[in-house]
Amino acid sequence: MIGKLTGTLLEKHPPQILLDVHGVGYELDVPMSTLYLLPHAGEKTALYTHFVVREDAQLLFGFASRIERETFRQLIKVSGIGPKIALAVLSGLTADELAAVVEREDAARLARVPGIGKKTAERLILELRGKLAGTTPLLTRPGAAPVPAKPAIPRDDVVNALLALGYNEREAAAAVKPLAEDVDINEGIRLALRSLAKG
């Protein structure tokens, strides 16, 4: 129904963003891999989207590439995997990394994603084998390189992003402890997720 949106980025509250499209503000949940590539607030960007309609909510998800969106769609086809867990998977692993994990049958790596236990990881590998695509260029702004995020975002925002992805407060606090006070949010989330993946 809504396949792509192009507009002005107004706000970033990981994992949610607010995108102004001709005066209409769309709230989208995005994986961290997409968040890393978004420009500063006030700049234009384009995202591929997936629209979910439930009895109790209408949810819109944004992705920097078609591959990322297709991977998300494959994930939510797996029994027991909803949009929130699919978003967490794509926040802990890029689409390419997930494809490699599935190919290697690395259930232990998948099980480190919040909400994914050993049995779920094994089911994901079984059901996704041969269904995940390879690399394509990411879409941020047409013809533009990714823009680094503004510095000096409080570490609290990184903690909030990790909590939204399903990590508990103890895990989130431990992951942000080694981060510099003035780390920008994109780099902070990236480093924190890397730390949690090693744990």
Secondary structure, DSSP 8 states (H G I E B T S, - for coil): ---EEEEEEEEEETTEEEEEETTEEEEEE--HHHHTT---TTSEEEEEEEEEE-SS-EEEEEESSHHHHHHHHHHHHSTT--HHHHHHHHHHS-HHHHHHHHHHT-HHHHTTSTT--HHHHHHHHHHHTTT--------SSTT-------S---HHHHHHHHHHTT--HHHHHHHHTTS-TT--HHHHHHHHHHHHHH-
